[in-house]
Amino acid sequence: MTTRDRSSAFVQIVGITSLIASLIFVGLELRQSHKIALAAQQQERAALITEVIGSFSDANPPISFLHFLNESIDLSDPNTKAIIETYIYRIWMIYENDYLQHKLGLMDEDVWQAKITSMRNVYARCQYSEVTKFALSFASQGLLELLEGSRTNPCP
């Protein structure tokens, strides 16, 4: 092998090594960007949910979100009922967005599993079935399929 051949081989090895190193660097950068996107999406979801839950305090008198969670909220007051129905509608729009973000890979799997549990909890509540049915009439088929069978007892 001549000196020229050795030099050419050395240059090719250096070139290939540089290419591999740059691809590894790009891969690491993509992974970091993905993690940053996941964190930003989670922060945005938390801010939105906090804002929506905050609407309970706008009622006159204010409504306890804990009463809503315990299903002990009195829906006979039209103001309370309107706030609760608005909350339910808004939460379904958020869940629809969550479904899309999960499909696009922008949601951590643990967060997604918690979201599914929450969705199924809301879906199973018969006192909110009318607004849930209306909100889900605009939802994707995939989300509807995910929720099927969540109600153990059919709502009247």
C-alpha distance (Angstrom), angle and dihedral (degrees) to the residues before:
residue distance angle dihedral
M1 . . .
T2 3.78 . .
T3 3.76 127.0 .
R4 3.76 89.4 -109.2
D5 3.84 91.5 54.1
R6 3.82 90.5 48.8
S7 3.78 91.1 49.9
S8 3.79 91.3 49.0
A9 3.82 91.8 48.9
F10 3.81 90.7 47.7
V11 3.82 91.5 50.8
Q12 3.80 90.7 48.8
I13 3.82 91.8 50.3
V14 3.80 91.0 48.3
G15 3.83 89.6 48.1
I16 3.80 93.7 49.6
T17 3.81 91.5 45.5
S18 3.81 90.2 50.5
L19 3.79 91.0 48.8
I20 3.82 92.5 50.5
A21 3.81 91.3 47.0
S22 3.80 91.8 50.6
L23 3.83 91.5 48.7
I24 3.81 90.4 51.2
F25 3.81 89.6 49.6
V26 3.82 91.6 49.8
G27 3.82 89.8 49.1
L28 3.80 91.1 52.1
E29 3.80 91.0 48.0
L30 3.82 90.7 50.9
R31 3.80 91.3 50.2
Q32 3.80 90.8 50.3
S33 3.82 91.5 47.5
H34 3.81 89.9 50.5
K35 3.81 91.3 51.8
I36 3.80 90.6 48.9
A37 3.82 90.1 50.0
L38 3.82 90.9 50.2
A39 3.80 91.3 50.5
A40 3.80 92.5 47.2
Q41 3.80 91.7 49.4
Q42 3.81 91.5 49.4
Q43 3.79 91.1 49.3
E44 3.81 90.7 49.9
R45 3.82 91.5 49.2
A46 3.80 91.4 49.5
A47 3.81 91.8 50.2
L48 3.80 91.9 48.6
I49 3.81 94.0 48.2
T50 3.80 90.6 47.4
E51 3.79 89.7 52.4
V52 3.80 92.7 48.2
I53 3.80 93.3 47.4
G54 3.80 88.7 47.5
S55 3.81 88.2 65.0
F56 3.82 87.7 75.6
S57 3.79 89.4 70.3
D58 3.82 89.5 54.7
A59 3.79 91.1 70.4
N60 3.76 119.6 102.0
P61 2.99 102.1 -102.7
P62 3.82 97.2 20.7
I63 3.79 117.4 -107.8
S64 3.78 121.7 -131.7
F65 3.78 111.7 -125.3
L66 3.82 87.3 -150.6
H67 3.82 89.3 62.4
F68 3.78 88.6 53.0
L69 3.81 91.1 51.0
N70 3.82 91.4 48.4
E71 3.81 90.7 48.9
S72 3.80 89.6 -126.1
I73 3.78 94.3 118.6
D74 3.80 117.5 125.1
L75 3.79 109.7 -127.0
S76 3.82 94.9 -175.6
D77 3.82 91.1 93.3
P78 3.85 107.6 83.0
N79 3.83 92.7 -145.1
T80 3.80 92.3 52.2
K81 3.80 91.6 44.9
A82 3.81 91.5 50.5
I83 3.81 92.2 50.7
I84 3.81 92.3 47.6
E85 3.81 93.1 47.1
T86 3.80 90.9 48.2
Y87 3.80 89.2 50.1
I88 3.81 91.8 50.0
Y89 3.80 91.8 48.8
R90 3.80 92.6 47.8
I91 3.79 92.8 46.6
W92 3.82 90.3 54.1
M93 3.80 89.8 52.6
I94 3.81 88.4 51.4
Y95 3.81 90.7 48.2
E96 3.80 90.4 51.0
N97 3.80 88.5 53.7
D98 3.81 90.2 46.6
Y99 3.80 89.6 52.9
L100 3.80 90.6 53.6
Q101 3.81 92.8 45.8
H102 3.79 90.4 51.1
K103 3.81 91.2 50.4
L104 3.82 89.1 50.9
G105 3.81 91.6 50.7
L106 3.80 94.5 -111.9
M107 3.80 96.0 122.1
D108 3.76 129.2 69.9
E109 3.82 112.5 -118.1
D110 3.83 93.5 -122.3
V111 3.81 90.5 53.2
W112 3.81 89.8 47.4
Q113 3.80 92.3 52.5
A114 3.82 89.7 51.4
K115 3.82 89.3 49.5
I116 3.81 91.4 52.0
T117 3.80 90.3 51.9
S118 3.79 90.7 50.4
M119 3.82 92.5 46.3
R120 3.78 92.2 50.9
N121 3.79 90.4 48.6
V122 3.81 92.1 55.0
Y123 3.81 92.0 41.2
A124 3.81 91.1 54.3
R125 3.82 94.5 54.7
C126 3.77 107.5 102.2
Q127 3.81 94.5 -166.3
Y128 3.82 87.2 67.3
S129 3.81 97.7 38.7
E130 3.81 95.0 109.4
V131 3.81 95.6 56.0
T132 3.82 90.8 37.9
K133 3.80 90.7 54.0
F134 3.81 90.7 49.1
A135 3.81 94.0 47.0
L136 3.80 93.1 46.5
S137 3.80 91.4 51.0
F138 3.83 83.8 78.3
A139 3.83 94.9 44.4
S140 3.78 128.3 104.8
Q141 3.78 118.9 -96.0
G142 3.80 90.7 -117.8
L143 3.80 92.1 60.1
L144 3.81 91.1 47.9
E145 3.79 90.8 51.2
L146 3.79 90.0 50.0
L147 3.81 90.1 55.7
E148 3.79 97.9 44.5
G149 3.75 112.4 115.9
S150 3.81 92.8 20.5
R151 3.79 92.3 114.4
T152 3.75 109.2 76.0
N153 3.81 91.6 -169.5
P154 3.79 122.2 35.3
C155 3.79 113.7 -117.2
P156 3.80 117.8 -115.8
